[in-house]
Amino acid sequence: MRPGEELPLDTLRGVLRGKVAGDLDALEVTQFPGGFSNLTYLLKLGKAEYVLRRAPLGPVARGAHDMAREFQLLEKIHPVLSVAPEPLFLVEDVEVLGSPFYLMERRRGLVVRTRMPPEYAGMPDAPRQMSGAVVDTLAELHAVDIDAAGLRTIGKPEGFNARQVGGWAGRWRRARELLKDSGDLPPPAELRDGLVIAWLEDQTPEESAHTLLHNDFKLDNLMLDPADPSRVVALLDWEMTTVGDPLVDLGLSLTYWTMPEQPGRDVNEIGANFPGFLSRQEFIARYARQSARHVTSDSVRWYEVLGHFKLAVIVIQIFARYRAGQTSDPRFAPLAGQAEWLIREAWRRIAADVTGDGGEVVPADE
């Protein structure tokens, strides 16, 4: 476990006794290494295994990292979407671990981040199979009947896109204010973040539909079968799930899918920039086919720019917590550079529109 993120085992045993199967006296806890947000642990109770999720350490944004909400969402989603893990036990008493937490079933599989795992080394078609699994799972998610599943009320789908821009813009400005004297970000005139926000506001489309949204849909939130890269074992990290425009999910997925490299992280060898994987255009075309929605490269551009901006906000909020000393995880140190890269990439995609030079600034399909 990372220093400072250990769990109090005796306290945990006391809370879980009589609530879960397994040998609590044999309790072992290890921490899953991935993710920059919520903390996730593996609990071994003899032969029984569970996954525990809790909010990160330190102050968090109001309404964020709500483990009780995530648990309650999974209670509704798991029965209608097989890739959603089953939630098992919620503890809302903050005195136990310092924040609410819940247990869910453990599923076993591969989480692929920036490189192909050795399990797929002898499978020449693995990149395409993996690509298809990503797109098809996204379409399956958006096909859930939100009324039959009792999910329409988890959000406010009408006016969703406009609220997305306003909400994320407010978070960006608050994080910028916290960092204004740190020198970690270029001034607004240089970074052009204000122009990106203005473009998103001016170009906000009406929702294309109202569906279930994961809101952080990407390859490394999927768990794949080690023997079959086309089979998704689980879709993880449901913290930001809501209902709204499905193209918001598609735009963020494309943001991740087309990122060649991010400051402070490994070169990305997965996605549209590498042979065998679906290109950006192929990704869009497959989603359009699988979802039966009319989606084109041009119609999804606003959603991709929103995806870049939204991801920039997420990482700069984490960096602001790191800069304030509210967390000491060294992985957070380069996140200001990552946020800057994302804003600059968003600007590159819209610069011709804003400056009047003509043309559409969209990266060519690889």
N, C-alpha and C positions, 0 to 999 in steps of 0.2 A: 504493500500500500504506500502511496505517496505520503511523505512526512506531513503531519497535520491533518490528514484525511482518514486516520484510523477510526475504527468503530469500537465502542465499549462492549466487549463480548459478554461480560456478566450481565450488564443491563439488557442487552439484546436477548440473551437466553431467557431472562425473566419475563419479558414481554411476549415472546413467541411460545413459551411453554404452554402446551395444551391447545395451541392454535394451528400448528403445522405438524406434519408427519416427519419422522426422522429422529436421530439421536442427538439431542441438543447438547449433551455432555461432550460429544465429539465435534462440536461446532468448529469449523475452520472458515476463515474469511479471506478472500483475495480480491483485488480490485481490477476491474477491466481497464486496460490502459488507454483506450481510445476516447474521443469526445472531449469537447472543451466546455461543456455546459454542466448538466447534472452528473452526479457521482453515481457510479454503478458498480455493484459488488456481486461476487459469486459466494453464496453460502452453501457449504457442504455440511450436512448433518448425517454422517455415516454414508449410507447409500442414497439418501435423498438430497436433491440439489435445488436451489432457488436463486433467483436474481433479485437483488434489492436495489431500489432506486430512491435517491433523495436529492434535494436541491443542493447547489454548490455552497461553499462556505462564504461567509460575509454577507453584507447587504445586497439585495437583488431588486431589480425593477418591480414596481407594483404590478401584481398580476402574473408575473413571470415565474417559471419553475414551480407551478402549482401541482404538487404530486397527488393531492386528493382529486383534483379535476382529471388528471391523466388516468388515474385508477378508474374513476367513474366512466370515462370515455371508453376505456378498454372493456369494461363490463358490457357496454352496448355494442362495441365494434367486433369483439372476438367472435360472437355467435354468427355474424354475417360475413366475416372476412377471415378466411382460414390463416392468412399470414400474420394476423394480429395475435400476439401471445395472450394467454389467459392470465388475468390478474387474480391474485389469491387472497391477499390480506393487507389491509390499510391501517396504518397507525398515524393518527393526526396529532397526538400529544407531542409537542415540541420538546418536552423535557427529556425524552428518551434519547434522541440523536441530535437535537438542536434544530430539527425541522421535521415536518411530516415525511413519511416514507411509506413505500409499499413493497410487497413481494409479488413476483409473478413467476410463472413456470419458466424453467430453463429450456431453451432449444439449442441444438448443436449444429454448427455449420461454419462456413467461412465468411469473414467480413473482409472484403477487398477494398483497399484504400488507394494506393498510388502505383502498385505493381501487381502483376499477375502472380498468384501464389503457386508454389511448386506443384500442388495437387493438380493443376491444370496444364502443366508443362508439356505433357504428351498429347494434348487435345488441340489440334490446329484450328478447330472451329470454335474454341472456347470464347474468344472475344465477341464473335457475332452472337453466340448463344447467350452470353452474359448481357450483351446489349439488348437483345430481344426481351430477356427476363425483366430488365429495368423498365422498359416501355410498357410491356404487357401488364406488369404489376401496377403501374401508375393508372393505366386504363381501367383495370379491375377495381382499383380503389374508387375511381370516379363513377363507376357504375353502381355502387351501393345505393340502394333505395333509402334515402335519408328519412323519408316519412314512415316507411314500414319499420325501420330500425329505431325510430324515436330519436333521430339525431338532428332534425332541423332546428331544434331549439338550442343547440349548443353554441350557436352564433347568430349573427344578424346578417343574412346573405344580401338583403337589399342595400345598395350603396356600399358594398364591401370594398370595391376597388378604390373609391375616393377615401374611405377611412384608412385603408392600407397606407396610402401615400402620406396622409396627415399624421398617422400614428408613428410611422417609421421616421418621418422628417423630424417630428418632435423629439424622438429618442436620439437621433443624430445630433441635433442642436444641443441637447442637454449633455451629451458625452463630450462634444466639442468644448462646451463651456468648462467642464471639469478639467480639460486638458489645455486650456487656452494659454497658460504660462509655461507649459512643459516643453514646447518645441518639438513635440512628437508628430505633429501634422503640419503640412504647409498651410499658409494663410488661405482663406476662402477664394481670394482673387486668383491665386495660382492653381489651387486644386479644382476650382469650378464646381464645388459641391452644391452651391446655391443654384447654379444654372441647371444642374441635373434635377434638383428638386422641382424647380420651376417648370421644366419640361415635362416631368411626370405629372405635375398638377394640371398643366394645360392640355395634355394629351390623354388624360384618363378616360378609358372607354367604359361603356356600360358593361355589366357582367355578361359574359357569353352564355352562362348557365349557372345554376346553383347546385353544387355537389359537396360531398365530403372532401375536405382538404387535409392532407398530412401537414403541409406548411414547412417541411424541411426534407423533402423527398430527394434522396441522392443514393448513389451506389453503396456508400459505406453505412447507410442506415438499413441496408438489406443484408440478410444472412443467406448464403447460398449453399446448396448441397455440394459437399466436397467431391462427389463422384459425378455430378451433373450440373454444370454451370447454367443450364437453362431452368433449373428448379429453385424457386425461392423458398427457403425454410421459414423465414420470419421477416417482418417489417418492424423496425424498432423506432424508438424515440418519438412518442406520440404527444409530447408536451404541448406543441403549438397547434394541434389539430382543431379545426373548426369547420364551418360550412361557408362556401363562397364560390368565387369563380375558379373553375378547374384549371384555367390557363395560368393562374398564379403558380400552381404547382409545376406546370410544364415549364414556365419561364425560369424558375429557380433550378429545376433539374437541368435545363440547358446551360445555365450559368456554370454549374459544377462540371457538366459534361464537356464543356469547351475550354476549360481553364488549363493551359499548358504548364503553368508553374505559379506558385504562390510564394511570396517572401517568407523565409523562415521555415519552409516546409520542403519535403522532397519534391523533385521533379515528378510531375504526374505522367505516368506511362499508361494511363487508362483513359479511354474516351475518344472523342472525335478527331483528335490530332494524331492518332496512331493507327497503323494498318490493322484491318480486321474488325475494328469496332464500327458501329454505325456512325456515319457523319452527322453533322448537325441537321442537314436536310433530310437524311434518311430517318433520323430520330423523329423529326416532326411528322414525316409522311407515315411512319408506322403508327405513331400515336393517333393521327387522324383516322387511319384505317381501323385500328383496334377500338377506338372510342366512338366511331361513326360521327365525329365532329368535323366541321369544316375549319381546318387550321392550315395556315400557310406561313412561309418564312416571314412575310411582311406583317401579317396579322399578329404574330407572336412577339414582335420586337419590343413593344412597350412592356410586356411581361418579363422579357429578358433583362431590360434595363432596370426594372423594379427588382428583379432577382439580384443583380449586382449590387444595387443600393441597399437592399434589405440585408444581404450578407455582410456588407461593409458595416452596417449599423450593429449587427450581432457581434462581430469581432472587435469593434471599437469599444463597445460596452464592456466586453470581457477585459480588454486591455486597460480601460479606465479603472476597473476594480483592481487589476494587477498593479497599476501605477500608484494607486492609493494605499497599497499594502494590505488589501483585504484578502488577497490570495497570493501564495508564493510559488505557484506552479511555473517553472521556468519555460514551459511550452508557450506561455502567454507573452513572453518578452517581444517577439517579432510581430505581434498582431497589428500594431499601428501601421507597419509597412504593408501588411496584407490589406488593411482597410483602404489605404491610399491607392494601392494597385487597383482595387475593385472600383473605386470612384473614377479613377482615370480611364479604366476600361469602359465604364458606363458613359463617360463623356465622349470617348472616341466613337461610340456607336451613334451618338446623336449630334455630334459637332456640326456636321454639314447642315442639319435642319436648323440649328440655333444660329449659326453664323451666316446662313443664307448662301453658302457656296454651292448648294445644289448637290444632288446625289444622296444616296442612302448609305450611311456608314454602318454596314453590317459585315462581319467577317465572312470571307468566302467559305463555302462548304469544302471541307477537306476531302 
